[in-house]
Amino acid sequence: MWQTVTREQLYEQVWSVPIWTLCEQYGLSDNGLRKVCRRLNVPVPKRGYWAKVEAGKKVRKAALPEDAEQSVAHIRVGPKPVPTEADDQDDAWLKAREAFEADLANRVEFVEKPRRWHPAIAPLRESLEEEAKKIEAARKANDQYEKWPESRKQREMPPDRWAWLWYERAGQLMPATHHARVVRLSLAEFRRGLAILNAVAVAASKRRFEVTLDEKKGRLVLEGNGGRLDVRMSEKTEQKTRKVKRYDGKMEDEQYRVPTGVLRLYVERGYGKVWTLEENAEARLEAKLNAFFAGVWKQVKFCRQRAREEEAEAQRRAVLAAERAEIERREAEEAARREEERKRREALLGEVASWRRAAEIRAYVGAMRAEAESRQMLTAELLAWEAWAKGVAGEMDPVPARVVRISTIT
C-alpha cells in the first residue's frame, strides 16, 4: 500500500514526535525515513533534541526551506506482521508479569537510607557523595565571595567559585558535565534518587536481571529475561530569568535553570527507543516502582520481538546470500567456460594459420622443384634446400600433433 505525504505534513510530523515513532508508523528504517526527508528538503531534529524537550529546555525548531526538488513523497507502507506463536506467548507472559507487579505482595521495597547498597549502585553513590562535598565547598566559597566588598571582588576570585558557577549553569545537577551519566540530580535530591536506583537494582536482581554499571556509556544496565535495557535518572529543571550585572556595570537579563525536585526514570531499549516514568503531585517516584517494572517488562517484550525480527532478518539475509553465492558460482563457471572456449578457438585459428603457412611452404617447394626439373637444374644444393624447407613445413604443420592428441584422449 502506498501512502502520499507532502513536505509540509512530513515537516510537522518530524518536529512533533521522535523520528523513530514515525519509522514505526511508516514501516521504514531510520535511514529510510531520513532519505525521504532529504528528498523533500525537510530538516530533522539533531541528536539530543528530544532529550532537551523532555528535560524542559528551550529548543529551536528549524524552518522549512522554500525550495525542494519534490513536493510530495510516495511511501510504500508494508503490511503489518502477522502475530506468531512466540508473539502470543509473549503477550501471555507480559500479562502475567503485569499481574505480578500489581499484586501488593510483590511491592518493591524502598528504603530511604539504605544500609546495604547494590554493587552496581555503590560506586555511583561514592562518586556523587564526593562531588556533593566539592559542590558544598564551592557554594560556601561563592557565598563568602558575595559578601566581599566590590574592591576585593575586582582583585581576587576564590578558585572554588568557578566550580559553583559551572554547577549552577548546568541546572544545579550533578555531575556537572555534558557527558552521559546514570544520574543528573541536584544536591537536594541526589540521595533520594540514589535510594530509588538502589531499590530498582535490588528488585531487578530478584526479577532475574543482571544489574551492572556501564560507566563508559553512563547507564545502569538491566540484562536478562530476553532483553537488555539501559536505565538512567534525571531531575526536571525549569528555566528562569534574572538580572545580572555586566562587566561594565550595566544590568541585563540572564536565563538560567533551576531544579524542580521532580525525578524521572528513563528506560532505553536501543534503536533510539526511550520509555519515561515521571513522578507527579499524586505519587513520588519511589511509590511507582512496581509501575516502573511493569513498563520494564513491556520493554523486554519489545526486545524479544526485535530479537526475533533480527533473527528472521538474518535468516532471510543468509538465504539471499546463499542464493547470490550460487548465482555468482554459476556465473563464474559460465565465465570460465566461455574463457576456455575462447582460448580453444584462438588456438584453433592459430593452428589453421600454421597449417596454411605449412601448406604454402610445401606448395612453394613443389613449384621450385618443378621449375628446376623443367630447366634440368635439379642440383644437390637445390635438393638439400628442398629437404630443409620441407622440414620447416613439417615443424609448422599442427595436423600430426593434433591427430595424436585427439586420438589419445580417453
N, C-alpha and C positions, 0 to 999 in steps of 0.2 A: 504494500500500500504506500502511495506517495503522498507526502504532506507538503503543502506550499507555505513558506514563511517569508514575509517581507523583511527588509532591512530594519525598518522601524520596530516591527514586532520582536525580531531577534535581539535588537539592542535593548529593548525594555526587559526582555527575559533574562539576558546575561547579567544585567545590573540589578535584578530583583532577587534572584536566587543564585546560590553557588552553581558553578558550571557543571559539577558532577550530577546535580539534580536534573539538569536539562539533558545530560547524557543518557540518564535512565529513561527520561521521557521520550527522547527520540531514538533510543536504541543505538546510540553512537558511542564510540570511544572518545576519550578526552581530546586526542589529536584530531579525530574525525570532525568533531564539532568546531574545534578551533580553525580547521581548514575552511569550513563553511563561513565562519566569521571573517576570515581573511579574504575570501572571495567577495563577500558583500561589504568589505571595508568597515566592519563593525568592531570597535575597540572592546577588549575584555578586561575585567579587573586584574590587576597584578597580584603576584603572590603576597599573601598576608592581608589582603583587603578584607576578607570576611572575618578574619580573626580580630581585626581592628573594629569591625562593625559589632561583633559580639562583645568586645571589651567596652563598647560605648564611646569609642574615639571618633573624632571628626574625620570623615573620609571625603575624597574628591571623586566625583563621577566624571569620567572623560566624556567630552561632547561627541556626538555622532558626526563624522565628516560629511560634507555635502556631496562629494563625488564618489562614485563606485562603478566598477565595471558591470556589476549585476545589481539589480534592484530587488530580485526575489531569488529564492533558492528552493529547489525541489528535493526534499529529503525522503529517502526510502526508509520507511519505518517497518522493521521486521516484525513478524508475528511474535506474540508473547510466548515464551517457552511453556511447553505443556508440563504440568507438575508430574514428577516422578514418584516412585515408591519411597525413595530416600527423602524427598521433599515432604511427603505425608508423614513419614516417621519423625522428621524434624519438627513439624507442626505439633504433633502429639507430645514430643519431648519438650518443646517450648511451653506448652500449656501446663505440663507437669512442673516445670521449673517455676513458672509464674505462680502456680498454686502453692509451691513450696515457700516462695518469698512472701506470699500473702498470709501464710499461717503464722500467727503470733508466737507459736512455739519456736519458730526459726528466726526470731527477730535478731538483727545484727546488734551486738553489744557495743555501745560507745562508752569509752572511759575518758573522762575529761583530762585527767592527769595520769596517764599510763605509767605503771611501774616497770612493765616489760615492753620493750619496743621490738617490732618485727625487724628481722635482719636487713630487709630492704629499706626500711624507714630510718633505722638508727643513724647511718652516716648522713642522711639528709638532715636529720634533726641536729646533729652535731655541727654541720656546716652553717645552718641557719642560726643556731644559738650563738655561734662565734661571730657571724655577721651582725646579729642584733646588738651584740656588745659594742661593735665598732660604730654602728649607727647611733646608738645611745650616746657614745662618747662624742660623735660628730654633732649630734643635736645640742649637747651641753656646750660644746665649743661655739656653735652658732649662737646660742642664747647669750653667752658671755660677750660675743662679738657685737651683738645688737645693743648691749648696754654700754659699749665703749663710746667715748666722745668722737665726733667726726674727725678731729685731727688725728687721733690714733688709728681710726679705720683707714685713713688715707696712707698711713705709714706702714702698716703691717696687716697680715691676714693669717689667722690660725690655719694650719695645714688641714686639720680635720673638718673645717668648714666646707671645703670643696667636696668632701665626701657627702656631707649633708645636702648640699645644693644638688649634687648629682642624684642622690636618693629622692629628693623632693621632685625634681624634674622628671624622674621616671615614674611618677604617680605614687610615690611613697610605698613602692612594692619591693620586696626582697625576693631574690637577689637583684640588685640594681644593674642589670646587664641586658643587652639586646639578644644574647644567645638563648637558645631553647633551654628551659628549666622545668623541672617537675612541678614546682610551685612558684607563684608570683603573689606574695601575701604581704600585708602591712605588719608593722610592729605590733599593732593591737590584735591582729587576728592570726598570726602565723602559728602560735601554739595550738589554737583550736583547729586550724587547718591540718597541722601535723597529726593531732589526735584523731581527726576524721580519717586521714590517709592510713594511719596505723590500724584503725578499726576495719577499713577496707581491705588492707593487706592480710590481716588475721582472718577475716571472714572469707576472703578469696582462697587462702590456703586450705581452709576447711571445705571449700567447694571444689577442691581438686585442681586449683590453678597453681602453677609455679610462679611465684612473685619475685621479680628481680628489679634492680635499679639500673637502668641504662643511662649512665652519666653522660656518655658521649652524645646520645640523642636527646637527653633531657626528658626522659619519660619513665614512668613506672609501668613495667611490662607484666601483663597477666597472660600466661600461656597455658593452654590446656582445654579439655573438653572439645577439641577440634577447632580451636580458634586462637588467635594471638591479637591482643588488644593493648594499645598504649593509653595510659591514663595520666592526666595532669590536672592541676588545680590552679585557679586564679581568683583574684578578688576584683569585683567590678569597681571601676573608677568613674568619677564624674568630673566633667570639665567645668572650670570656673574662671572668672576674670578678676584681676586685682590691679591696683595702681602700684607701680614701682618707679623709683627714681632712676633716671638715666645718668650716664657719666657726666653730662653737662648740667645736671641738677633739675632738668625738666621731668615731669611725671608723664607716664604713658601706661596704656593698658597691657597687661601680660596675661596670657592664658596659661592655666596650669591644671593639673588633675589631682584629685584627692580620692583616697579610698572610701568606699561606702560601707564596708563591712559585710557586703553580700558576696558569698562564696559560690563558685561554680566548679563542677567536676566535668571534665571533657573525656570522652572515650573515642579514640581513633582506631579504626579497623583497616587502615590502609586505603589506597586509591583515593585519598582526599576525603573520605567519609568520616564525619565527626558527629557524635551524639552528645548533647549537653544536658546536664541536670543542674538547676539553679535553685537556691533557697529563696523563700519569699516571706511575706508577713505571716502567712498561715503556718509555715513549718520551716525550721532551720535545716541545714544540710544533714546534720547528724541524725535527724529524725527521719530522713528519707533514704537511708542506706539500703533498705530492702527494695525500695523503688529503684535505687541505683543498680542493684544486681538484677532486677527484672529487666532493666534496659541492657545490662551487660549480656544477659542470656540472648536477647534479640540480636545483639551484635555478633555473638558467637554463631547464631543460626545463619546470619548473613555470611560469616566467614566460611561456614561449612558449605553453603550453597556456592560461594565463589570458588572454593577449592574443587568442588565437583565440576563446575563450569570450566575451570582451568584444566582439570584432568581430561574432560571431554574435548576441550580445545587442543590439548597436547596430543591426544589420540588422533584427532582429526588431522592435525598438522603432520603427525607421524605417517598416517595413511597417505596424505598428499605428498610427503617427502618420498615415501616408498614408490608411489606412482611416478613421481618426477624422476627418481633414480632409475626406474625400469625404462621410462621413455628415453632418458639420457643414454642408458646402456644400449638400447636398441639403435638409437641414433648413432652412437659410437661404432657399433658393429656395422651398421649400414655405411657409415663414412669409411670405415676400414675396408669394407668390401669394395666400395667404389674406388678407393685409392689403389687397392690391389688390381682391380680390373684396368684402371688407368695405366698402371705400370706394365701390365701384361700386353696391353695394346701398344704402348710405346715400344716395348721390346719386340713385338711382332713387326711393327713398322720399321724398326731398326734392322731386324733380320731380313725383311723384304728388300730394304735398301742395299744391305750387304750382298744378298743373293743376286740382285740386279747388277751390282758392280762386278761380282764374280763372273756372271754370265757375259757381261760386256767385255771383260778381260779375255774370256775364252773365245768369244767371237772375234775379238781383235787378233788374238794369237792365230786363230784359224785363217783369218784374212791375210795375215803376214805369211803364213806357210803357203797359202795358195798363190800369192804373188811371187814368192821365191821359187816355187816349183814352175810357175809359168815362164819364169826367166832363167830357169835352171841355175839358180844361185843358192841352192839349199846347202849351205856350208856347215861345218862343225860348230862354228861360233853361233850361227843362227839357231841350230838345234839346241845348243846349250841355253841360249836366251829363251827359247820356247819352253824348255823344261822349267826354267826358273819362273817364267810368267805363269805357267800352269800351276806351279806350286803356290804362288801368291794367290791365284784364284781359288785354289783348294783351301787355303787358310781362311780366306774371306767368306767362303760359302758356308752358311749356317745349316744347310739342309742335313748333312750326315749327322752332325751332333744332335740336332733337334729330333731326328728319327730315332736315334739311340735313346735319348732321354724319355721320349714318349713311350717307346716300346718297353722300357724297363720299369715304368710306373706300375705298381701293384695295387 
